[in-house]
Amino acid sequence: MPEMRTHGGREAHGGAWRASWPEPYDTVDVPGDHWSMAETHARTTAGAIRVWLAALGANPRAGDRDQTTGAG
């Protein structure tokens, strides 16, 4: 199963710590740090994830809702 990791261009805490995984994964660079890439830069982060999914052949659409829960 493909895995992706977002990487903020500005690391929190001076960039001294980075997560690692034992399995292969793709890295997608996005602006911000650990917190701001999910808050201030959420649209850009979501766009980068959509591009990655599209490259895998997935067809993500903005505004889709989970048909079982209504979340989205």
C-alpha positions in Angstrom: 0.0 0.0 0.0 1.4 3.4 -0.9 2.3 5.7 1.9 2.9 9.5 1.9 4.4 11.8 4.4 4.0 15.5 4.4 7.1 17.5 5.3 6.8 21.1 6.4 9.4 23.5 4.9 9.8 25.2 8.2 10.5 22.7 10.9 9.2 23.3 14.5 11.9 23.2 17.2 14.7 24.1 14.8 14.3 20.9 12.7 16.1 18.8 15.3 13.6 15.9 15.1 12.2 14.1 12.1 9.8 11.1 12.0 10.9 8.0 10.3 9.2 4.8 9.1 10.6 1.4 8.4 8.6 1.0 5.2 9.2 3.0 1.9 7.1 6.1 1.5 6.8 9.2 -0.6 7.6 12.6 0.8 5.6 15.7 -0.2 7.0 19.1 0.8 4.5 21.7 1.9 4.9 25.1 3.5 4.9 25.6 7.2 5.8 23.6 10.3 4.1 20.6 11.9 1.1 22.8 13.1 0.7 25.4 10.4 0.7 23.0 7.5 -2.6 21.6 9.0 -3.9 25.0 9.9 -2.6 28.1 8.1 -1.5 26.2 5.1 -4.3 23.6 5.1 -5.4 24.3 1.5 -1.9 24.0 0.1 -1.4 20.8 2.1 -4.7 19.3 0.8 -3.7 20.3 -2.7 -0.4 18.5 -2.4 -2.1 15.4 -1.1 -4.6 15.5 -4.0 -1.8 15.7 -6.5 -0.1 12.7 -4.9 -3.3 10.7 -4.9 -4.0 11.6 -8.6 -0.5 10.4 -9.5 -1.5 7.0 -7.9 -4.6 6.9 -10.1 -7.0 7.9 -7.4 -9.7 10.5 -8.2 -10.1 12.7 -5.2 -12.8 15.4 -5.5 -13.0 18.5 -3.3 -16.1 18.5 -1.2 -16.8 14.7 -1.2 -18.5 13.4 1.8 -18.3 9.9 3.3 -21.6 8.4 2.3 -21.8 6.3 5.5 -21.0 9.0 8.1 -21.7 12.3 6.3 -18.3 13.5 7.3 -16.2 15.4 4.8 
